[in-house]
Amino acid sequence: MPTIVPLTPEGEWLSSLHKLPPWTLPLVPTVIIAPHPDDETLGAGGMIAKLRLQDIAVTVVAVSDGENAYDGAHGLGKVREGEQNEALARLGVDQRSVHRLRFPDRELTAWEGSLEKSLSALVSPGMHIVAPWPKDFHPDHEACGRAAERVARKYGLKVTFYLFWTWHRGVPDMLDGLSLVSLHLTGEERRTKLYALEAHASQFEHKEGAPILSPELLRPAERQFEVYLVS
């Protein structure tokens, strides 16, 4: 797999994001949707740490096991499931709060309706749904974002979007006019997030070519804040 080089350097993103308004995170039971193991930590690990440090319930919907991250890999889904469980434990989320749907990696668009039904069965009044942005430059992320948006609208719930591939395949101008906010992370929350990321070892090393998560792709996850699109 070739190395993915971000279209916009991290320094340019930081210049465009430093004036975002601060966001006060709703301290309510929260459902985090992860298309693949590690998305919840990359995009919202600081939020999860912040919620759990205040004893707020967090449910993670693991939509796929990420088994097709590398072409031709065998048994990768089981490896990534274990990595995700360990990462979430480091963030303070018990394995009993992880709902595994085991939909096929890279094919979530075809399972969008099933995802919507599964998510509908997990939400309740007053919950906060957090999902990938429906324009996040990856069809699996986009399918999850659309399904989350429909469920939130159907049940009158708040939905907030995180970004990941946007930082690597997008440019700052494309975010102009959107309701972006900045969630400040304390030193403890940031350290907890980075410690959780270390659990996803299969994404940092690959025997046959470049790994998925190069140092360049990790830089947005290392910020002292997280960016969200609020509705």
N, C-alpha and C positions, 0 to 999 in steps of 0.2 A: 504494500500500500504506500503510495507516495506521501511525502510530508505535506500537510496542509499548512499553507502560509496565509495568515490573516490578510485580508484586503486592506484593512485600516490598522495601522500600528496602534498599540495600546496608548501611547502618549497622545495621539490625536483624540482617541475616545475620552481620555481623562480631561483633556481641555474642553471638550464639548459637554461633559457631564458635571463639571464642578459646581455649576450653579443650579442644579436640580433642587427643588424644594424638599425639605426633610419630610419623612413619612412616619406617622405614628401607627405602628402595627396593631391591628385589632387583636385583642387578647381574648380570642374565642376559639373553640375547637376548630381545627384547620385540617383540610384534606389536601395533600400534596400529590399531584399527578406526575409520575416519572415514566416517560416513554421507554427508557432503557435504564438499567442500573447505572448509577452515577449522576444522572440528570438532576435528581433532587438535591444532591450535594453541590454540584457545580452551580446550579441556578439559584438554589434557595437554602443552602446549608446553614448560612448565618441566621436566616429567619427561623429555621427549625431549632437551632441551638438557643436562640433567644426565647422562643416559645417554651421549650422544654425546661429552660432554667427558671421559668416562672410557673412551671407545673401546668402548662396548658396542653391539652390533649392534641396530639398530632397523629393523623392517619396517613399512611403512604400507600398510594395505589401504584403497584409495580406492573405496568401494562405489558411489557415484554421482558424476557430474561436477557436480552441483548446477545443472543446466541450467534448472530450473524455479523458481529462487529468486524471480524476478519474473515475474508473469503476462505472457505475450506477448513475452518477450525472445527474440531470435534470436542464435544463436552464443554464448550465455553459457557453455555447457559448456566450450567450447574456451578461453575467457578464464579461467574459474575453474581449469581444469587447469593453465594456465601460472602462475597465481597460487599455486596449491598447490605446484607444483614449486619456485618461487622461495622460498616460505615455508619449505619443508622443507630446501632448500639452506642457508638462513640458520640453521636449527636443527642442521645437520650431517648431514642425511640425503641420501644420493645418490639421484638419480632412478632408478637401477637397483634400489633397495630399495623402490620404490613399485609396488604391484600394483594396476592399474586394472581393476575389474570392469565398469564402465559399465552398471550396473543403473539403471533409470529413477528419477530423482529424484521423491520424494513417493509412490513405489509400492513401497517396499522390503518391506512386509509380504507382498506377493504373491510376492516373490523370496527369502523367508527360507530356504527349503529349499536353493535354489541357493547362497545365501551360505554356508550351513553346509557344503556340499560344497566350495566354493572355499576356505574357511578351513581345512578339514580337510587340504587338500592343501598348505597353507603351514606348518603347525605341525610341530614335532618335540619329542621328549622334553626336558624341562627349560625349555621356553619359558614366557614370561609373556605372557598375553593381556590387553590393556587395551581396554575397549569402553565405549560409553555405557551408563548405567544403564537397565535394562529398564523403568523407570517415569519416564523423563525427559521426559514431556509432549510428545513428538513421535513419531508412529508410525514414522518412519524410524529414529530413535534406539532406540526400544524393540525394533524387529525386530532390529537389529544386536546389541543387548544380549542378547536371548534366544538368538540363534544362537551368540554367543560363549560363553554359559553352557553350552549343550549340548555344544559342541566341547570346552570345558575339562573337563567332566564325563566325556565319552567317552574322552579321552586322559589323564586324570589331571593336568591342567595347572592352574596357578594363574590365576585370572581376577580382575581388579580393574576397578571401574567408575568412570568420570568423569561429571560432571554439567555440563549447560549450561542447558537450558531450565528445569530445576528452580529455578535462581536467579531466574527471571523469572516463572514461573507457579506456583510453590509457596510454602509457608510453612514456617518453621522447625520447627513442631510435627510435621510429617509425617516428619521425619528422626529423631525421638526413637527411641532403642533400636537404631538401625542402627550397624554397625561402621564408623563414619567415622573417617578419620585425616587428619592434616595433613602435607603434604610441604613443608618449608621450601625456599624458593628463595634462592640467593645473589644478590647484586646483579648479577653477570654473567649468571646464568641468567635472571633476570627481564628484564634488558635484551635478551637474545637473544630471549626469547619475544615481547616487545613489538615488536622489530624485525621478527620473522617475521610478526606480525599485520599490520603495515603493508603487506605484500605483497598482502593480500586487498582491493585497492582497490575492486573492484566491489561489495563489501558495505558500503562506507562512503559511497558516492555513487550516486545514482540520479536520472536526469533527469526521471522521471515519478513523483514522489511520494517518500515517505520511504525511506531505505535500510534494509536489514535490520539492520545493526549500528549502532544509535544509541549515543551516549556512555553512556547508562544501561545498555545491554546489555553494554558492554565492561568495566564496573567490576569484576565478579567476575574477569575475566581479568587485571586489573591488580594483584591482590593479591600480597603477598609470600610467599604460600603457595598450594598447590593442595589441594583436598579430594578424597579418594577413598573409595570404599566397598570395603573389602577382604573377601575370602571366607575 
